[in-house]
Amino acid sequence: MSFDAKSELLKALKGNANLVSICVGGFHNLKANDVTKFPRIVYAEIRNADEDFADNEAISAEVRFQISIFNTEENISSQTAIAKEVDKTMKSIGYTRYDSVDLYEEDTKVFHKAMRYQKIFR
């Protein structure tokens, strides 16, 4: 199967006006371009594999993403609102959340909420 899941995800994130207004640091794949702007979202595709087969052809694929929300002490109060908007957005395009964890990056003094989602494309 050939599907650009990253493009679908980015379009959905950018299409959420509430999320765009809160995340002044923007949306980035794998790493942020400007590491000084917070809050921001970094997304990474962590799985994209063919699943079901018929006549030796893949008929579905499982895709998983990690959506990471990064905040500093100055804007940590926005983390919950951002997480709710991310969750709403991901569910609107057919993903389900299977994990979420709050982290603190000691070296950079940045709060990191990692949320993991999966979807089966048919």
N, C-alpha and C positions, 0 to 999 in steps of 0.2 A: 504494500500500500504506500502511496506517496501523498503525504499531507504535511503542510507547513504549520505545525502546531504553535511554533513560536510567534509567527505572524498573527494567528488567530488570538493568541493570548495578549500580545501587545496592543492589538486593535481594541480588544475588550477593556484592558486597563485604561487606555487613553480615552475610551468612550465613556468612562465613568467620570462625569464632571466633578462630583464631590471628591473623588480620589485625586484627580488632577489638581484641584485647588489646595488640598491638604499636603500633598507630596511635592514640595517645592524643589526637592532634589531630583525629581523625575523618576523614570523607569529605565532600568538598564539590564542587559543580558550579561550574566556572569560577574561583571564588576562595574562600578560607577565611573563615569568619565570625569566628573568633578567631585572629588572626595570631601569637599568642604561644605556641601549643601545637604541639609537634613530637614525633615525626614525624607527618605528615599526608599524605593523598592528595587531590589535586584532579584531577577528571576533566572533560574537555571533548569534546563531540561535534564532530568536525571534518569529517564528511561523512555525509549521509543522503540518498541519491538513488535514485530509481527506476532499475532496470536493464533487465530483460527485459520485453518487451511481447507480448501476444497479444490479438487483437481490440481493439486500441487501449487496453488496460488493462495497467497495470504488474503483473507477476507475481513480481517480486523487487526487492529493494532492497539496496544496499551501504551498510553503516554502518561508520564509522571513529571510534575514540576515541583521545584521548591521555590516558594515566594518568600523572600527575606525582607523584612521591614527593619530599617535602621533608623534609630533615633539617638539624639544626644540628651543630656540632662535637661537642656533648655526646652526641648519639645517632646519629652517622653509622654506627656499627658495626651498627645494625639495618637499614641500607639493603638489603643483599643478601637478608636473610631476608624483608623486606617485598616485594622484587621477585619472589622465588620464589613467595610466596603470591599476589601479584597475577597472575602468569603462570598459576599453577595454577587460580585462580578464573576468569580470562578464558577459558582453554581449556575449562573445565567447561561454559561456556555457549556454546561454539561459535566463539569468536574465535581468530584466528591473529595472532601478533606479526609485524610486518613491519619494525619499527625500534625501536632503543633507544639512548639516548645519555646519558652522564653529563655534567652541567653544574655550574658553580659560579656562583651569583649574587653577583657582586662587591659590588654596592650593599648587599645585605642580609646578606651572609656566610652564605648558605644553600646547601646542597647540593641539587641538583635532578636527579633521574633521570627522564627522559621516555621513556615506553614507548608505542608506537603499535600498535593492533590493528585488525583488520578482520573483518567477517562479512557473508555474503550471506544475507539472509532470503528465504525462498520461501514 
